[in-house]
Amino acid sequence: MIGLYLHFPFCVRKCPYCDFFSIDRHTPGQIAEYVELLLRHLELAAAGHRQGPLTSIFFGGGTPSLMSPEQIDRILFAAAHRFGVSADVEISLEANPGTVTAASLVGYRAAGVNRLSVGVQSLQTENLARLGRIHTPDQAVQALRLARRAGFENIACDLMFAQPGQTVAALEQDLFRLLDEASAHLSCYGLTVEEGTLYHERQLRGDLRLPDEEVYAEQFMALHRRLTEAGFEHYEISNYARPGRQCRHNLGYWRRQPCLGIGAGAHAFEARDWGLRLAVPADLDRYRRLLHQGLDPAEVLERFDQRQAMAETLYLGLRTAEGVAEAEFAARFGIGFRDAFGPALEQSPDYLYQTQGRLQFSLAGWLLFDHLILPFL
Ligand code: SF4
């Protein structure tokens, strides 16, 4: 299993809560140049690479739906040519509802994209305005309908909860509308304020107040209840899917499977030894310069030793419903997780449980994940 992540760092406008690498000033010429850089990067990455075929490809950003279908087609052709792709490869594209048309969606599908991830976030006009999104609720719903008409069967939506002023009733109303639009996958993230964002400045000034932990928990639980009632699997803390529609690319990340990272700001993971995480600088000038010099722009972010690899295996695995398999862990590391993490395991007896040889967090444990995971790290 090997994934390919491609980062596209341009957006129409910067959302005030967003800390991803994204640039809101660009021209069609800059996008065209960036596509050439991605192609060059792919070529360079393939030169020293023997793994393949690709089992998942993920266009993330930023707003990759600012690329034309022809540009996506060229990148996919190059990726298939350089690495090969498995017969059932999952190819995801993140799309902002404010940037797609019937024609572009038909084009993406024809280019081979078979999973569309639509950044809906909310279907309430005031919430979208507060989040600085460029689209209206109707545009979001229309994008989902056009995607279906274009032949997408695997449609994912992002929905944000714990927004200022958001009620459970309004959140559920959004959710039911998205379910009516036949979404196959929901990513539900609670709004958080990250340093370096406009929201952070507003919070420091006292202009922004997020809902308290109780409201967060109430909304998290409401999403879980409604979505599981509707037949979705809650397969990761923030992710729900209809059976068979889990995001294969992200599952690979949580399972620490290898992933290539292409594009400024992309991360990659190599599974050899205890694991190596690489990052491509989130700096377009530097990215361009290194590629023009024929140099691989990826830098080592973290070289894992055994202890760190074991900790990350738990950190990522316990985010998922499948949890961590005791036998696989012991085979990989030569030590059982009880021996490696005995005292940490004893700190969360009410939230951790083991069934059929797998260690998992309960739903209440997921809600406290950031706190409960600390003893393992
Ligand atoms: S569209 Fe997405 S990536 Fe771009 S600024 Fe908004 S949240 Fe960030």
Boltz pocket constraint, residues with backbone or C-beta under 6 A from the ligand:
constraints:
  - pocket:
      binder: B
      contacts: [[A, 10], [A, 11], [A, 12], [A, 13], [A, 14], [A, 15], [A, 18], [A, 19], [A, 20], [A, 22], [A, 61], [A, 62], [A, 63], [A, 96], [A, 119]]
      max_distance: 6.0
